[in-house]
């Protein structure tokens, strides 16, 4: 699918972008992989490891529409991963979060349509489902923009979809590296925000695989949600450092006790497939699409009335050994 194609990744110097590029180079023969981001140091460091002839590094901000329009020339596929993601920082700098996560999203959409990009996937977050903080609210707005973009394409062939998943094991900002840092520094206990808190967890590799699969499945307008395991934060701390005690510090501003990826209010729009869910768009497009059967001929079924896919009601829970194995595999894949 990506052989001899041009792939464009906003925020491509992040954890996802690096792993995505690694897999693209290993499995396909792309014509160009364009990394678009605003941090020259991160681009320089990434280019030391990813310097294949197809790699291109463009300095630019998603807030800059003219730059996006030029940088996307002849691009076939776009992954939109750029965002301001730190919850407390977004609360303190709300307009900056809005400029990047919402206005930047619209700029990406406009540039994709102007350049006739074939398929676009925007990365979302579980915090966009029934949001209680600005980061989640801005990503929900972004999701809505990408879904609705399928209705403003006119005669263009561009299609937009969204991929939503939970916390990524070992990524920047993840609690795992923080726990490990405390252990290495000789901490006598690990901080837990709430003893009952749960989260969805996915590895970088699983996230990349799901995005690649979603490009094959997408028809435009879907929000793809993978079926992934949950874990209590107390169990995660015990798995990482079984010899340490834990102390509760309280939930931080903007945090939830449990995360949701398919809200109950979207149950009437949600379809269940063998390894993922699809949330159908709330609006009708000019060209009607049936999402029950995707482009890979996979069949989905309506979920029961009142269904909600939340981290505390999950049927798949990570045990200590499974978590440690995932951490081990993640470290191997990063090498």
Protein Blocks (a to p, Z undefined) as FASTA:
>chain_A
ZZoiacddehklbmklmmmmmmmmmmmccfbdcdddfbfklmmmmmmmmmcfkbccdddd
fklmklmmmmmgoiabdcdfbdcfbfklmmmmmmlmmmmmmmmmmmmmmmmmmnopabdc
ddddfklgopabfklmmmmmmmmmmmmmmmmnomafbdcddddddddehiahiaklmmmm
mmmnopabdcdfbfkbccddddfklmmmmmmmmmmmpgbhpacddddddddfklmmmmmm
mmbccddebjaehiafbdcfbdfklmmmpccdfkbccdddfbdcfbdcdfkbcfkopacd
dddehiacdfklccbdcdfklmmmmmmmmmmmmZZ
